[in-house]
Amino acid sequence: MRSALSGAISRELKPKWAAPQGVDVEKLVTVLTWNLNRDGSLSGTPRVVRQEGINDANRPQAQRHAEQAIRAVQLAAPFN
């Protein structure tokens, strides 16, 4: 069930995701958490849990990466 839910959410997020441009941005991983209402709408704002892959070259894009991740969740809501 978890795997199916994760896959469904990923499919809804993918078209909304726009990665920032720059050196080593493909190494950045932003992990978010968010709560959903029963109807699939967001209950509050998504929050950054952690970021991985940050190095000196991509540090300037890390904050933008997190902002874009949050934006993708907000644009994809409500989730089916």
Backbone torsions as a table, in degrees:
resi	resn	phi	psi	omega
1	MET	NA	-46.2	179.8
2	ARG	-60.5	-43.2	-179.4
3	SER	-63.6	-41.8	178.7
4	ALA	-64.9	-42.0	179.0
5	LEU	-65.0	-43.6	178.7
6	SER	-60.8	-43.7	178.4
7	GLY	-63.6	-41.5	179.9
8	ALA	-64.5	-42.6	178.9
9	ILE	-66.0	-42.2	178.5
10	SER	-59.6	-41.2	179.1
11	ARG	-64.1	-34.0	179.3
12	GLU	-77.5	-30.2	-179.4
13	LEU	-78.6	-37.6	-172.2
14	LYS	-50.4	-47.1	-179.1
15	PRO	-68.9	-15.8	-178.1
16	LYS	-94.7	-11.0	-174.7
17	TRP	-83.1	128.4	174.8
18	ALA	-130.5	103.0	-178.0
19	ALA	-71.3	143.4	174.6
20	PRO	-67.2	160.0	179.8
21	GLN	-98.4	151.3	175.9
22	GLY	148.0	177.7	-178.1
23	VAL	-69.7	130.6	175.8
24	ASP	61.9	18.0	179.3
25	VAL	-65.9	-24.4	179.2
26	GLU	-67.0	-14.6	177.8
27	LYS	-84.2	-15.6	-178.5
28	LEU	-74.0	137.2	173.6
29	VAL	-132.2	122.7	177.4
30	THR	-112.1	123.4	179.7
31	VAL	-104.8	126.0	-178.6
32	LEU	-114.8	162.4	168.1
33	THR	-131.4	146.7	175.2
34	TRP	-156.5	159.8	179.4
35	ASN	-111.4	145.6	178.6
36	LEU	-116.8	145.5	169.8
37	ASN	-79.1	167.7	-178.8
38	ARG	-57.8	-29.4	-178.4
39	ASP	-84.5	3.3	178.6
40	GLY	90.9	-3.9	177.7
41	SER	-78.3	159.2	179.6
42	LEU	-72.5	139.3	172.3
43	SER	-108.4	87.9	-176.9
44	GLY	95.8	-173.0	-177.1
45	THR	-97.5	136.5	174.5
46	PRO	-58.4	148.2	-177.7
47	ARG	-125.8	145.0	176.6
48	VAL	-76.6	126.3	176.0
49	VAL	-88.5	-46.2	178.1
50	ARG	-165.8	163.4	173.0
51	GLN	-128.4	141.3	-179.8
52	GLU	-126.2	161.9	174.9
53	GLY	79.9	14.0	-179.3
54	ILE	-78.1	130.6	175.1
55	ASN	-135.7	179.7	-177.4
56	ASP	-61.2	-33.1	-177.2
57	ALA	-73.1	-35.8	-176.0
58	ASN	-105.5	0.7	-179.5
59	ARG	-52.5	-40.4	179.2
60	PRO	-63.1	-24.3	-179.7
61	GLN	-92.9	-8.8	-174.7
62	ALA	-60.5	-45.4	179.7
63	GLN	-64.2	-42.3	178.6
64	ARG	-63.3	-37.4	178.0
65	HIS	-60.1	-46.1	178.8
66	ALA	-63.3	-43.3	179.0
67	GLU	-61.5	-41.7	-179.8
68	GLN	-67.9	-35.3	177.7
69	ALA	-64.8	-46.2	178.1
70	ILE	-61.5	-43.0	179.8
71	ARG	-61.3	-40.9	179.5
72	ALA	-61.0	-41.8	178.3
73	VAL	-64.0	-45.3	-178.8
74	GLN	-64.0	-38.6	178.9
75	LEU	-70.9	-32.8	-178.3
76	ALA	-76.0	-23.6	-178.9
77	ALA	-70.1	147.5	0.0
78	PRO	-77.1	146.1	179.8
79	PHE	-86.5	144.6	178.1
80	ASN	-74.6	NA	NA
